[in-house]
Amino acid sequence: MPTHDPATLALATSAAGYLATVTVLALTAIAAPTPARRREAGTILALLFNRKL
């Protein structure tokens, strides 16, 4: 029987939000109409993944 632990729910919600954010930014980086917007999305992805450009 599943338990409804608030900490687990908070962690799952945070993880889902982070995954949604990364997915939208990756799609933006791929489909952006201008090179400047693609660079901006790529920069934000690098920040989220703690990587240098």
Kinemage of the C-alpha trace (Angstrom):
@kinemage 1
@onewidth
@group {chain A} dominant
@subgroup {mainchain}
@vectorlist {calphas} color= white
{ca met a 1} P 0.000 0.000 0.000
{ca pro a 2} L 1.537 3.363 -0.996
{ca thr a 3} L 2.168 5.943 1.661
{ca his a 4} L 1.543 9.625 1.165
{ca asp a 5} L 4.713 11.084 2.587
{ca pro a 6} L 4.888 14.883 2.087
{ca ala a 7} L 8.661 14.801 1.558
{ca thr a 8} L 8.352 12.191 -1.185
{ca leu a 9} L 5.591 14.173 -2.863
{ca ala a 10} L 7.694 17.348 -2.714
{ca leu a 11} L 10.701 15.553 -4.181
{ca ala a 12} L 8.656 14.013 -6.985
{ca thr a 13} L 7.035 17.359 -7.792
{ca ser a 14} L 10.419 19.100 -7.874
{ca ala a 15} L 11.915 16.413 -10.087
{ca ala a 16} L 8.977 16.593 -12.494
{ca gly a 17} L 9.231 20.380 -12.660
{ca tyr a 18} L 12.980 20.242 -13.312
{ca leu a 19} L 12.500 17.631 -16.036
{ca ala a 20} L 9.770 19.714 -17.683
{ca thr a 21} L 11.996 22.813 -17.592
{ca val a 22} L 14.962 21.016 -19.142
{ca thr a 23} L 12.747 19.484 -21.827
{ca val a 24} L 11.225 22.822 -22.823
{ca leu a 25} L 14.648 24.501 -22.919
{ca ala a 26} L 16.114 21.697 -25.024
{ca leu a 27} L 13.243 21.978 -27.500
{ca thr a 28} L 13.681 25.753 -27.564
{ca ala a 29} L 17.395 25.371 -28.239
{ca ile a 30} L 16.646 23.071 -31.165
{ca ala a 31} L 13.663 24.888 -32.681
{ca ala a 32} L 14.411 28.557 -31.993
{ca pro a 33} L 14.059 30.697 -35.119
{ca thr a 34} L 17.138 32.841 -34.524
{ca pro a 35} L 20.715 31.919 -33.605
{ca ala a 36} L 20.642 34.333 -30.653
{ca arg a 37} L 17.695 32.551 -29.065
{ca arg a 38} L 19.331 29.165 -29.628
{ca arg a 39} L 22.472 30.416 -27.854
{ca glu a 40} L 20.427 31.781 -24.945
{ca ala a 41} L 18.590 28.482 -24.505
{ca gly a 42} L 21.880 26.596 -24.728
{ca thr a 43} L 23.387 28.873 -22.067
{ca ile a 44} L 20.497 28.236 -19.707
{ca leu a 45} L 20.809 24.475 -20.263
{ca ala a 46} L 24.518 24.683 -19.467
{ca leu a 47} L 23.703 26.507 -16.235
{ca leu a 48} L 21.096 23.926 -15.259
{ca phe a 49} L 23.546 21.086 -15.860
{ca asn a 50} L 26.469 22.944 -14.197
{ca arg a 51} L 28.618 22.770 -17.299
{ca lys a 52} L 30.857 25.319 -18.923
{ca leu a 53} L 30.238 26.405 -22.500
